[in-house]
Amino acid sequence: MSNTYKMTIAGLERELPICPLNDKIDIAAFVMFSDVELTVAAAEQLLKKSPYFDVILTAESKGIPLGYEMARQSGKPYVVARKSVKLYMTDPIAVTVKSITTAAEQTLYLSQEKVEMLRDKKVLIVDDVISTGESLNALEKLATEAGGDITGKSAVLAEGDAADRKDIIFLEKLPLFFK
């Protein structure tokens, strides 16, 4: 097996580095940071597949470039669920998540100002990759707790079994590499 996995995403060819997840599985690392061309193209393609929404919700940090670009192209606002409470956040709500790519359990937060942006709105959840679905579940809980109506859940890539889900929108399947 080579050290990279070549795939086409939103019409653009990329080579993703293969990284060990554990002693049984490797994953192809997809990182949109710094890849403006891919971020713009993926946002355009996901918007074409997305249902109507009023606001985008994404998680800090890898979903931010995609959430921003989808907001820019659609003219709709976006909200970022933060990984820590910031000084300016008032009365935040929180949910805990255990992601496949992060060693420790994390908590995602929304300030009351961001909760108000979601309340009674149609919410499109956006992320870079959906794998185990844990980050997605946390965003769903935050949106629901904030009083938002989730109209869609989208990602650039669906990894492993996530590609079999019928409740998500994605552009390409990303395989797992079993040792």
C-alpha positions as CSV (number, residue, x, y, z in Angstrom):
1,M,0.0,0.0,0.0
2,S,1.3,3.5,-0.9
3,N,1.5,6.3,1.7
4,T,-1.2,8.2,-0.1
5,Y,-4.7,7.6,-1.4
6,K,-5.6,9.4,-4.6
7,M,-9.2,10.5,-5.1
8,T,-11.3,13.0,-7.0
9,I,-13.3,15.4,-4.8
10,A,-15.7,18.0,-6.4
11,G,-13.9,17.4,-9.7
12,L,-10.4,18.0,-8.3
13,E,-7.8,15.2,-7.8
14,R,-6.1,15.1,-4.5
15,E,-3.7,12.7,-2.7
16,L,-4.5,12.1,0.9
17,P,-1.8,10.9,3.3
18,I,-2.5,7.5,4.9
19,C,-2.3,7.6,8.7
20,P,-2.5,4.8,11.2
21,L,-5.7,5.1,13.4
22,N,-4.8,2.0,15.4
23,D,-3.1,-1.4,14.9
24,K,-6.0,-2.6,12.7
25,I,-7.1,0.4,10.6
26,D,-5.4,3.2,8.7
27,I,-7.3,6.3,7.5
28,A,-6.7,8.7,4.6
29,A,-6.4,12.1,6.2
30,F,-8.6,14.8,4.6
31,V,-7.6,18.3,5.6
32,M,-9.2,21.3,3.8
33,F,-7.2,23.9,5.5
34,S,-5.1,25.9,3.0
35,D,-6.8,24.2,0.0
36,V,-9.0,27.2,-1.2
37,E,-9.7,25.6,-4.6
38,L,-11.1,22.5,-3.0
39,T,-13.0,24.4,-0.4
40,V,-14.7,26.6,-3.0
41,A,-15.5,23.6,-5.3
42,A,-16.8,21.4,-2.5
43,A,-19.0,24.2,-1.1
44,E,-20.5,24.8,-4.5
45,Q,-21.3,21.1,-5.0
46,L,-22.7,20.6,-1.5
47,L,-25.0,23.6,-1.9
48,K,-26.4,22.1,-5.1
49,K,-27.3,18.9,-3.1
50,S,-28.6,20.7,0.1
51,P,-32.2,21.3,1.0
52,Y,-33.4,24.7,1.9
53,F,-31.8,26.2,5.1
54,D,-31.6,29.5,6.9
55,V,-28.3,29.0,8.7
56,I,-25.3,26.7,8.6
57,L,-23.9,25.0,11.8
58,T,-20.4,23.6,11.9
59,A,-17.9,22.6,14.5
60,E,-14.5,24.1,15.3
61,S,-12.2,23.7,13.6
62,K,-11.9,21.7,10.4
63,G,-15.5,22.5,9.3
64,I,-15.0,26.2,9.5
65,P,-13.5,26.8,6.0
66,L,-16.3,24.8,4.4
67,G,-19.0,26.4,6.6
68,Y,-17.7,29.9,5.8
69,E,-17.5,29.2,2.1
70,M,-21.0,27.7,1.9
71,A,-22.3,30.8,3.8
72,R,-20.5,33.1,1.4
73,Q,-21.8,31.4,-1.7
74,S,-25.4,31.1,-0.3
75,G,-25.5,34.5,1.4
76,K,-26.8,32.8,4.6
77,P,-25.2,33.1,8.0
78,Y,-23.1,30.4,9.7
79,V,-22.5,29.4,13.3
80,V,-19.4,27.7,14.7
81,A,-19.8,25.4,17.7
82,R,-16.7,26.1,19.8
83,K,-14.4,23.6,21.6
84,S,-14.0,25.9,24.6
85,V,-15.9,28.7,26.3
86,K,-14.6,32.1,25.3
87,L,-14.7,35.2,27.5
88,Y,-17.3,36.8,25.2
89,M,-19.7,33.9,25.4
90,T,-22.8,34.4,27.5
91,D,-24.6,31.5,29.2
92,P,-23.3,28.8,26.7
93,I,-25.0,25.5,26.1
94,A,-22.8,22.4,25.7
95,V,-22.6,18.8,24.4
96,T,-19.8,16.3,24.7
97,V,-18.4,14.3,21.8
98,K,-15.8,11.6,21.2
99,S,-14.5,11.9,17.6
100,I,-12.5,9.2,15.8
101,T,-9.7,11.7,15.0
102,T,-9.3,13.2,18.5
103,A,-7.8,11.3,21.4
104,A,-9.8,12.8,24.2
105,E,-13.5,13.5,24.7
106,Q,-14.4,17.1,23.7
107,T,-17.2,19.5,24.5
108,L,-18.8,21.8,22.0
109,Y,-20.3,25.1,23.1
110,L,-22.7,27.7,21.7
111,S,-23.2,31.1,23.3
112,Q,-26.8,32.4,23.8
113,E,-26.2,34.8,20.9
114,K,-25.5,31.8,18.6
115,V,-28.4,29.9,20.1
116,E,-30.7,32.8,19.0
117,M,-29.3,32.6,15.5
118,L,-30.5,28.9,15.4
119,R,-33.8,29.2,17.2
120,D,-36.8,28.6,15.0
121,K,-34.5,28.4,11.9
122,K,-33.9,25.7,9.3
123,V,-30.4,24.5,10.1
124,L,-27.9,22.8,7.7
125,I,-25.2,21.0,9.6
126,V,-21.9,21.0,7.7
127,D,-18.6,19.2,8.4
128,D,-15.5,18.1,6.4
129,V,-15.8,14.3,7.0
130,I,-18.5,12.1,8.6
131,S,-17.0,8.9,10.0
132,T,-18.4,7.5,13.2
133,G,-21.1,10.2,13.3
134,E,-20.2,11.4,16.8
135,S,-19.4,15.0,15.9
136,L,-22.5,15.0,13.7
137,N,-24.6,13.8,16.7
138,A,-23.1,16.5,18.9
139,L,-24.0,19.2,16.4
140,E,-27.5,17.7,16.0
141,K,-28.0,17.9,19.8
142,L,-26.7,21.5,19.9
143,A,-29.1,22.5,17.1
144,T,-32.0,20.8,18.7
145,E,-31.3,22.2,22.2
146,A,-31.0,25.7,20.5
147,G,-34.5,25.2,19.0
148,G,-33.3,24.8,15.4
149,D,-35.0,22.6,12.8
150,I,-32.3,20.4,11.1
151,T,-33.1,20.2,7.4
152,G,-29.9,18.6,6.3
153,K,-26.6,17.1,7.4
154,S,-23.7,17.3,4.9
155,A,-20.0,16.7,4.5
156,V,-17.5,16.6,1.8
157,L,-16.6,12.9,2.5
158,A,-18.4,10.0,4.2
159,E,-15.8,7.6,5.6
160,G,-16.3,3.8,6.1
161,D,-19.8,2.8,7.1
162,A,-21.0,6.4,7.1
163,A,-21.2,6.2,3.3
164,D,-24.1,3.7,3.8
165,R,-26.2,6.2,5.7
166,K,-29.3,7.6,4.0
167,D,-29.7,10.7,6.3
168,I,-26.6,12.5,5.1
169,I,-25.5,14.4,2.0
170,F,-21.9,13.9,0.9
171,L,-19.8,14.2,-2.2
172,E,-17.5,11.1,-2.1
173,K,-16.9,7.9,-0.2
174,L,-13.7,7.6,1.7
175,P,-12.6,4.1,2.5
176,L,-11.0,2.7,5.6
177,F,-7.8,0.8,5.1
178,F,-7.8,-2.5,7.1
179,K,-4.4,-4.0,8.0
